[in-house]
Amino acid sequence: MTDTVLVIGATGKTGRRLVPRLRALGVDVRAGSRRPAEGRTLFDWDRPDTHGPALAGADAVYLVGPELVEDPTAAVGPFLERSERAGVGRVVVLSSMGVEFPNEGPGSGRHKMEQQVKASGLEWTILRPGGFNQNFSEDFLLPGILQADTIATATGDGAVAFVDADDIAAVAAAALTEGGHAGATYTVTGPEALTFAEAASVISDAAGRTITHRSVPSEEFAQALQAGGVPADYAAVVVGNQEAIRDGLGARVTDVVERVSGRPATPFADYAARAAGAWSRP
Ligand SMILES: NC(=O)c1ccc[n+]([C@@H]2O[C@H](COP(=O)([O-])OP(=O)(O)OC[C@H]3O[C@@H](n4cnc5c(N)ncnc54)[C@H](OP(=O)(O)O)[C@@H]3O)[C@@H](O)[C@H]2O)c1
């Protein structure tokens, strides 16, 4: 029985969709954020003094690592030990399909974080989603759409089984509150794989104007990420993931969303229709 869950990254793309799902199931949710507000619990990876109070009385944790940190293990390892000591029984970790790509081998930060989780005494479930739909409407691909009607990536003609953050939240909610998910590593994808040009076409239909995909060289993409404040080592991971997608490795479709959450994965066109307001010009 899961009564109390600490959701780390509760203001993020998956966390803020997970919080209401858990509350609707009657779970007492600690919505972890560095930015205090009503209904939130102070949690900062860089401030271990916030970890104990956030964990007190929690049965389970939804773990989103520190943002834009290539190797989160220095923070995650002690946190897992502390969770065990605090009586937490279960952890559901947001990893990435990227750990299955050649650029994120055993030496990579996210891979090492997964190993830490598996070595902990906690009951664990690892989620490895593909690229989020919401990157187009809530994250790094949005400014290009708003300012230049362009989606620039280094993925060439490679396809991605884009997944909706709401579907990831549904899988996480099941793994946190139901039995049968301990020791599972789930590759979480949408129902179809689209190239970025195809995604741009669907977004154009929803937005009511033409949005195009521009394929850029890896170096240009890396420079753009760093100009936007992404540290060089993390930018290298993102670029490596994009190259793997370009080489055809991002197109794998799984049935995890339906199998674990009991509802079909969201088609990209349904997401785009719902998100269309985000692409209105300011
Ligand atoms: N985006 C994708 O396509 C994608 C695909 C696969 C995997 N992932 C994985 O998903 C994870 C989340 O990435 P995202 O882009 O979706 O970000 P996000 O969850 O939308 O935003 C990051 C969240 O982390 C919190 N956070 C950041 N730094 C923190 C810190 N030092 N201490 C505590 N909380 C902190 C932020 O909350 P506050 O600012 O409120 O503190 C925010 O809620 C990453 O680990 C990434 O590897 C992403």
The ligand as an SDF file (V2000), in Angstrom:
LIG
                    3D

 48 52  0  0  0  0  0  0  0  0999 V2000
   12.6920   15.8560  -22.3050 N   0  0  0  0  0  0  0  0  0  0  0  0
   12.8680   14.6730  -22.8970 C   0  0  0  0  0  0  0  0  0  0  0  0
   12.5810   14.4880  -24.0950 O   0  0  0  0  0  0  0  0  0  0  0  0
   13.4060   13.5290  -22.0940 C   0  0  0  0  0  0  0  0  0  0  0  0
   13.4570   12.2640  -22.6980 C   0  0  0  0  0  0  0  0  0  0  0  0
   13.9240   11.1850  -21.9450 C   0  0  0  0  0  0  0  0  0  0  0  0
   14.3220   11.3820  -20.6330 C   0  0  0  0  0  0  0  0  0  0  0  0
   14.2750   12.6180  -20.0860 N   0  0  0  0  0  0  0  0  0  0  0  0
   14.7160   12.7740  -18.6880 C   0  0  0  0  0  0  0  0  0  0  0  0
   13.7270   13.4120  -17.9450 O   0  0  0  0  0  0  0  0  0  0  0  0
   14.3430   14.0930  -16.8540 C   0  0  0  0  0  0  0  0  0  0  0  0
   13.6450   15.4000  -16.6930 C   0  0  0  0  0  0  0  0  0  0  0  0
   13.9660   16.2060  -17.7990 O   0  0  0  0  0  0  0  0  0  0  0  0
   12.9370   17.2310  -18.3620 P   0  0  0  0  0  0  0  0  0  0  0  0
   13.5760   17.9290  -19.4800 O   0  0  0  0  0  0  0  0  0  0  0  0
   11.6290   16.5410  -18.6100 O   0  0  0  0  0  0  0  0  0  0  0  0
   12.8010   18.2670  -17.1460 O   0  0  0  0  0  0  0  0  0  0  0  0
   11.5100   18.6330  -16.3390 P   0  0  0  0  0  0  0  0  0  0  0  0
   11.1050   17.4530  -15.4820 O   0  0  0  0  0  0  0  0  0  0  0  0
   10.4850   19.2330  -17.2190 O   0  0  0  0  0  0  0  0  0  0  0  0
   12.0880   19.7910  -15.3960 O   0  0  0  0  0  0  0  0  0  0  0  0
   13.0510   19.5400  -14.4300 C   0  0  0  0  0  0  0  0  0  0  0  0
   12.4250   19.4220  -13.0260 C   0  0  0  0  0  0  0  0  0  0  0  0
   13.4630   19.1420  -12.1070 O   0  0  0  0  0  0  0  0  0  0  0  0
   13.4120   20.0850  -11.0560 C   0  0  0  0  0  0  0  0  0  0  0  0
   14.8010   20.3620  -10.6850 N   0  0  0  0  0  0  0  0  0  0  0  0
   15.7800   20.8190  -11.5110 C   0  0  0  0  0  0  0  0  0  0  0  0
   16.9160   20.9440  -10.8270 N   0  0  0  0  0  0  0  0  0  0  0  0
   16.6500   20.5860   -9.5510 C   0  0  0  0  0  0  0  0  0  0  0  0
   17.4180   20.5300   -8.3570 C   0  0  0  0  0  0  0  0  0  0  0  0
   18.7040   20.9050   -8.3080 N   0  0  0  0  0  0  0  0  0  0  0  0
   16.8140   20.0760   -7.2410 N   0  0  0  0  0  0  0  0  0  0  0  0
   15.5270   19.7060   -7.2550 C   0  0  0  0  0  0  0  0  0  0  0  0
   14.7300   19.7600   -8.3390 N   0  0  0  0  0  0  0  0  0  0  0  0
   15.3000   20.2010   -9.4650 C   0  0  0  0  0  0  0  0  0  0  0  0
   12.6590   21.2890  -11.5360 C   0  0  0  0  0  0  0  0  0  0  0  0
   11.8840   21.7900  -10.4730 O   0  0  0  0  0  0  0  0  0  0  0  0
   12.0280   23.2460   -9.7690 P   0  0  0  0  0  0  0  0  0  0  0  0
   12.6260   24.1760  -10.8040 O   0  0  0  0  0  0  0  0  0  0  0  0
   10.6060   23.5880   -9.4100 O   0  0  0  0  0  0  0  0  0  0  0  0
   12.8910   23.0110   -8.6020 O   0  0  0  0  0  0  0  0  0  0  0  0
   11.7210   20.6710  -12.5710 C   0  0  0  0  0  0  0  0  0  0  0  0
   10.5190   20.2620  -11.9470 O   0  0  0  0  0  0  0  0  0  0  0  0
   15.8230   14.2170  -17.1680 C   0  0  0  0  0  0  0  0  0  0  0  0
   16.5330   13.4080  -16.2510 O   0  0  0  0  0  0  0  0  0  0  0  0
   15.9440   13.6700  -18.5640 C   0  0  0  0  0  0  0  0  0  0  0  0
   17.0920   12.8770  -18.6960 O   0  0  0  0  0  0  0  0  0  0  0  0
   13.8180   13.6980  -20.7890 C   0  0  0  0  0  0  0  0  0  0  0  0
  1  2  1  0
  2  3  2  0
  2  4  1  0
  4  5  1  0
  4 48  2  0
  5  6  2  0
  6  7  1  0
  7  8  2  0
  8  9  1  0
  8 48  1  0
  9 10  1  0
  9 46  1  0
 10 11  1  0
 11 12  1  0
 11 44  1  0
 12 13  1  0
 13 14  1  0
 14 15  2  0
 14 16  1  0
 14 17  1  0
 17 18  1  0
 18 19  2  0
 18 20  1  0
 18 21  1  0
 21 22  1  0
 22 23  1  0
 23 24  1  0
 23 42  1  0
 24 25  1  0
 25 26  1  0
 25 36  1  0
 26 27  1  0
 26 35  1  0
 27 28  2  0
 28 29  1  0
 29 30  1  0
 29 35  2  0
 30 31  1  0
 30 32  2  0
 32 33  1  0
 33 34  2  0
 34 35  1  0
 36 37  1  0
 36 42  1  0
 37 38  1  0
 38 39  2  0
 38 40  1  0
 38 41  1  0
 42 43  1  0
 44 45  1  0
 44 46  1  0
 46 47  1  0
M  CHG  2   8   1  16  -1
M  END
$$$$
